Amino acid sequence: PFPFWLSLVFPSLADHGPGRASCCSVSRRLSQLSSHDPLWRRHCKKHWLISEEEKTQKNQCWKSLFIDTYSDVGRYIDHYAAIKKAWDDLKKYLEPRCPRMVLSLKEGAREEDLDAVEAQIGCKLPDDYRCSYRIHNGQKLVVPGLLGSMALSNHYRSEDLLDVDTAAGGFQQRQGLKFCLPLTFCIHTGLSQYIAVEAAEGRNRNEVFYQCPDQMARNPAAIDMFIIGATFTDWFTSYVNNVVSGGFPIIRDQIFRYVHDPECVATTGDITVSVSTSFLPELSSVHPPHYFFTYRIRIEMSKDALPERACQLDSRYWRITNAKGDVEEVQGPGVVGEFPIISPGRVYEYTSCTTFSTTSGYMEGYYTFHFLYFKDKIFNVAIPRFHMACPTFRVSVARLEMGPDEYEEMEEEEEEEEEDGDSADMDASDDEDEEERRRRAAARAFFSAFRRGNPGVAPLSE
């Protein structure tokens, strides 16, 4: 429409009245200015991120490029630049590090494809979601997934970004997840991140979250939520920023969703210990309060250390504090069943996990080493304090609507669960069967619901 073009090229002109039929009818000078190609260069770069190289390749003037692009994706002009930049940054970062992941990305969907999905699910898709899917229609269901991985001794998660047709097959209309569309899917755990395409059941439209069934409620519609993003743009761009900034490490061609605080580093003599952490929603619950975290520890000896400083880890000591101030002390031999030897320039890394009955907590402690050349000489190496906190969560509407008698009974059950205390410093050998059963039960429940609308997905193997 004319007012849009006028405000774009001449932002100082505030009169956008419908009486203006064309620039020519107002002024020949305005007509000449509106065709002045350099004026369109800034808008092509600002709104569509079109580079000089692209312009040369397409052999078009800036005005023509702007109009052609607007005709294609103009409805997304408020979102396109942020989403396109995120995609460009992500692919540029991953191409030399995770080439298979980049190759798994699908071509963008067409407008008619997205319109057909809206007709199928009976809801409008958020414009920023549509914008992203015009650029890339998700990825092939392969491992590793674009949305990150996590691995413990008996637990592996890798989330693929679903294409819009597969996502539509998993669109939820059941109570507890009404009007929610899956964004990601892990074929190993059944875990998915959802976006609320309509405001319902206490959710805000466009919120992105992990579902978390209320295990204390007798109502299957009681599903709590760990909120991951306020909008699709917020969710996607924040994830990309974590990846391209190096915040999430690349390990064996996969993105691992560990968060590292740069201040969470301690150096004792020639040895430096650093820690990164991650919250696992698929092994956590709000009711009962059970928050599962994994941590990755890096132990490194300076390459400038003297050879006689080589040493071996004997034991670990932990001091674990939850949000209530309750303290637990744990001491044990080695780490994850190993007694690593550290020498100049060598790095040793391991992963372990812990749980809290509060939404946050922290750990700190030390390792005890002995020198290889002076076996009777031992020393302690500090482990820096590292904090863990679950994402913001929202309690299900079904729980809030419970009667007082039912609520009181459930509160008593939760108090009994909390009395079991926190479980800390679970080395790989301590990843108990209970967590495995929890994972499989959650995976089966989700996958069963997912398959009802998406029969093309193979069943989860036992």
Secondary structure, DSSP 8 states (H G I E B T S, - for coil): -HHHHHHHH-TT-----TT---HHHH-HHHHHHHT-HHHHHHHHHHHH---HHHHHHHT--HHHHHHHHHHHHGGGTTTHHHHHHHHHHHHHHHTTT-HHHHHTB-----HHHHHHHHHHHTS---HHHHHHHHH---B-S-SS-TT-EEEETTEEEE-EE--HHHHHHT-B-STTSTTEEE-EE-TTT---EEEESS--TT--TT-EEEEEE-TT-S-TT-EEEEEEESSHHHHHHHHHHHHHTTSS-EETTEEB--EEEEEEEEEETTEEEEEEEEE-GGG-BTTTTBEEEEEEEEEEE-TTS-GGG-EEEEEEEEEEEETT--EEEEEEESBTTB--EE-TT-EEEEEEEEEESSSEEEEEEEEEEEESSSTT-EEEEEEEEEEEE---EE--HHHHT--HHHHHHHHHHHHHHHTT--EEEE-GGG--HHHHHHHHHHHHHHHHHHHHH-TTS-----
